[in-house]
Amino acid sequence: MTTETFPEVPELVWSDALVTGDGRMDETHEEFVIQLARLRALPHDQQLEPYRALVAHTVEHFAREERWMVAVGFAADNCHASHHRQILETMRAVETHFLQGDTDIIDRMAAALAEWFPMHAQTMDAGLAQHMRAVGFDSRTETLADPSRVRPATMTGCGSVHCS
């Protein structure tokens, strides 16, 4: 039987390359990166509770961004929100597999998140942050300076020029 091996995913470290330009979004992203790094440093038998905390953080993180999307004119079912749903579905399934004895699945998921997150932040999230700035949305107060600048539920993309 052949076992496939994959290259080691390097640690994800918060850096200027991950900055979106929205302070509130960047704070949330930095906390995600910190939680992920802590999780990856733990032995398998200590990972479940920190993993659950990461999932809870990610649920809140994505819900906040999706509120912002709707507030700045995205349709509720836009591709960025759909991407969030796919990630959360996978993250939730990991706990079940872990509890069924796949004790290194949290490591694999954490490595996958470390690989996935930079591109997501640099494309979809940076695009959202740019759009929020363009329409005058304040992510701290979740208000628009001039609501007439936004047409509700008209955008179905992710906010990034990289969205297909």
HUHU-V556539 format. One line per field, one symbol per residue. phi: phi as a letter, one per 20 degrees, with the letter a starting at -180 (. if undefined). burial: b if it has 9 or more other ideal C-beta (glycine too) atoms within 8 Angstrom, else e. Layout:
# HUHU-V556539
phi=???
burial=???
This chain:
# HUHU-V556539
phi=.edfdcffefgecfbgfefendgffffffffgffffffffeefgfdeffffgffffffgfgfffffffgffdoeffdffffffggfffffffffggfgfeoefdffgfffffffffggffffdfffffffffffemeeffelcdfcgffcefldedfdndfefd
burial=eeeeeeeeeeebeeeeebebebeebbebbbbbbbbbbbbbebebeebbebbbbbbebbbebbebbbbbbbbbbbebebbbbbbbeebbebbbebbebbeeeeeebbbebbbbbbebbbebbbbbbbbbbbbbbebbbbbeebebeeeeebeebebebbbbeebe
